[in-house]
């Protein structure tokens, strides 16, 4: 099974639509979003995919986001979501990554086959012990390369999907803070 990984979309509908087109083209059957949607309206673009997600630190309109997820039949669980790995081989942790010590503890615990985070706006694809650590980067891009990922549970590998860099963004300073 191929799973599309998204984080830090920050209302960038054009990049979201590009990522979804790549996901469809590559045979992605499910999406995991590691938070920072920001506006509930962008959730509707995810319709047609089974979607599971967590809140990020910029998701202030939580009730609206929950309603939007209900409308598309998705799952928005809170700040942390634990899932069975496809094929029943272990567990997957989905967490935005706001608290670095919590994120590091999830990884170090060895309890998860895969830990998926966001927040830093920087892609990560590395093994720590038996745990695959993935961060798809920022779908928004903030004036830099916008990215997503495709995780293949059969090969236990992830492919970075590079989307066109966004035009100059007045909020580029947010990227430097990692918000």
C-alpha positions as CSV (number, residue, x, y, z in Angstrom):
1,X,0.0,0.0,0.0
2,X,1.2,3.5,-0.8
3,X,0.4,6.2,1.7
4,X,0.6,10.0,0.9
5,X,2.3,12.0,3.7
6,X,1.6,15.7,4.1
7,X,2.4,18.3,6.7
8,X,2.3,22.0,7.1
9,X,0.0,22.8,4.2
10,X,-0.9,26.2,5.7
11,X,-3.8,26.7,3.3
12,X,-1.8,26.4,0.1
13,X,-4.5,24.8,-2.0
14,X,-2.5,24.9,-5.3
15,X,0.3,22.8,-3.8
16,X,-2.2,20.5,-2.1
17,X,-3.9,19.9,-5.5
18,X,-0.5,19.2,-7.1
19,X,0.4,16.7,-4.4
20,X,-3.0,15.0,-4.7
21,X,-2.5,14.7,-8.5
22,X,0.9,13.0,-7.9
23,X,-0.6,10.7,-5.2
24,X,-3.3,9.6,-7.7
25,X,-0.7,9.1,-10.4
26,X,1.5,7.0,-8.1
27,X,-1.4,4.8,-6.8
28,X,-1.6,6.3,-3.3
29,X,-4.6,4.8,-1.5
30,X,-4.5,6.7,1.9
31,X,-3.3,10.0,3.2
32,X,-1.8,10.9,6.6
33,X,-1.5,14.6,7.4
34,X,0.8,15.7,10.3
35,X,-1.0,19.0,11.0
36,X,-1.0,22.7,10.3
37,X,-3.9,22.8,7.9
38,X,-4.9,26.2,9.3
39,X,-8.2,26.7,7.4
40,X,-11.0,24.1,7.4
41,X,-11.9,24.9,3.7
42,X,-8.7,23.3,2.4
43,X,-9.7,20.0,4.0
44,X,-12.4,19.5,1.4
45,X,-9.8,19.1,-1.3
46,X,-8.8,15.8,0.4
47,X,-12.2,14.3,-0.4
48,X,-11.9,11.0,-2.2
49,X,-9.0,9.7,-0.1
50,X,-9.2,8.0,3.3
51,X,-7.5,10.6,5.4
52,X,-6.2,10.4,9.0
53,X,-4.6,13.5,10.6
54,X,-3.5,15.3,13.8
55,X,-3.6,18.9,14.8
56,X,-0.6,21.1,14.4
57,X,0.3,24.2,16.4
58,X,-1.3,26.6,13.9
59,X,-4.6,24.8,13.8
60,X,-6.6,27.2,15.9
61,X,-10.1,26.7,14.4
62,X,-10.3,23.1,15.7
63,X,-14.1,22.8,15.7
64,X,-14.2,23.9,12.0
65,X,-11.4,21.4,11.1
66,X,-13.3,18.6,12.9
67,X,-16.5,19.4,11.0
68,X,-14.6,19.5,7.7
69,X,-13.0,16.1,8.4
70,X,-16.4,14.7,9.3
71,X,-17.7,16.0,6.0
72,X,-15.1,14.1,4.0
73,X,-15.3,11.0,6.2
74,X,-11.7,11.6,7.5
75,X,-10.3,11.1,11.0
76,X,-8.8,14.0,12.9
77,X,-7.8,12.6,16.2
78,X,-6.2,15.3,18.2
79,X,-2.5,16.0,18.6
80,X,-1.4,12.3,18.5
81,X,-2.6,9.4,16.5
82,X,-1.5,5.8,16.8
83,X,-2.3,3.4,13.9
84,X,-1.8,-0.2,13.0
85,X,0.9,-0.4,10.3
86,X,-0.5,-1.7,7.0
87,X,-0.2,-5.4,6.9
88,X,-0.4,-5.6,10.7
89,X,3.3,-5.4,11.2
90,X,3.7,-2.9,14.1
91,X,2.4,0.5,14.9
92,X,2.6,3.9,13.3
93,X,2.8,7.2,15.3
94,X,1.5,10.4,13.7
95,X,2.4,13.6,15.6
96,X,2.9,17.2,14.4
97,X,6.2,17.5,16.3
98,X,5.6,20.6,18.3
99,X,7.3,19.3,21.4
100,X,10.7,18.0,20.4
101,X,11.1,15.9,23.6
102,X,7.8,14.1,23.0
103,X,8.8,13.5,19.4
104,X,12.2,12.2,20.4
105,X,10.6,9.9,23.0
106,X,8.3,8.4,20.4
107,X,11.2,7.6,18.2
108,X,13.5,6.3,21.0
109,X,10.8,4.1,22.5
110,X,11.1,1.5,19.7
111,X,7.4,1.0,20.0
112,X,6.7,2.2,16.5
113,X,7.6,0.9,13.1
114,X,7.2,4.4,11.6
115,X,7.0,7.8,13.3
116,X,5.6,10.6,11.1
117,X,6.0,14.2,12.1
118,X,6.0,17.7,10.6
119,X,6.5,21.1,12.1
120,X,10.1,21.8,11.1
121,X,9.3,22.3,7.4
122,X,12.3,20.1,6.6
123,X,12.0,16.7,5.0
124,X,13.4,13.7,7.1
125,X,13.8,10.1,6.0
126,X,16.0,8.1,8.3
127,X,16.2,5.0,10.4
128,X,16.7,5.2,14.1
129,X,17.1,1.7,15.4
130,X,14.2,-0.2,14.0
131,X,12.0,2.9,13.6
132,X,11.6,4.7,10.3
133,X,11.4,8.5,11.0
134,X,9.6,10.5,8.3
135,X,8.8,14.2,7.9
136,X,7.4,15.2,4.5
137,X,8.5,18.8,5.0
138,X,6.2,21.7,4.2
139,X,3.5,21.4,1.6
140,X,3.2,25.2,1.6
141,X,6.9,25.8,0.8
142,X,7.1,29.3,2.3
143,X,9.0,30.6,-0.7
144,X,11.2,27.5,-0.8
145,X,10.7,24.0,-2.2
146,X,7.2,22.6,-1.3
147,X,7.3,18.9,-0.5
148,X,5.2,15.8,0.4
149,X,6.1,12.1,0.6
150,X,4.9,8.8,-0.6
151,X,5.5,5.9,1.9
152,X,5.4,2.4,0.5
153,X,4.7,-0.1,3.3
154,X,5.8,-3.1,1.1
155,X,9.3,-1.8,0.7
156,X,9.2,0.3,3.9
157,X,10.6,3.2,2.0
158,X,9.6,6.8,1.3
159,X,9.9,8.9,-1.7
160,X,10.1,12.7,-1.4
161,X,7.7,14.5,-3.8
162,X,9.0,17.9,-4.8
163,X,6.4,20.4,-5.8
164,X,7.0,23.7,-7.5
165,X,8.5,26.3,-5.1
166,X,6.0,28.9,-4.0
167,X,6.4,32.5,-5.2
168,X,8.0,34.9,-2.7
169,X,5.9,34.7,0.5
170,X,5.5,37.5,3.0
171,X,5.4,34.9,5.8
172,X,8.8,33.3,4.9
173,X,10.1,34.2,8.3
174,X,7.8,31.6,9.7
175,X,9.9,28.9,8.1
176,X,13.0,30.1,10.0
177,X,11.1,29.7,13.3
178,X,9.8,26.3,12.3
179,X,6.2,27.3,13.2
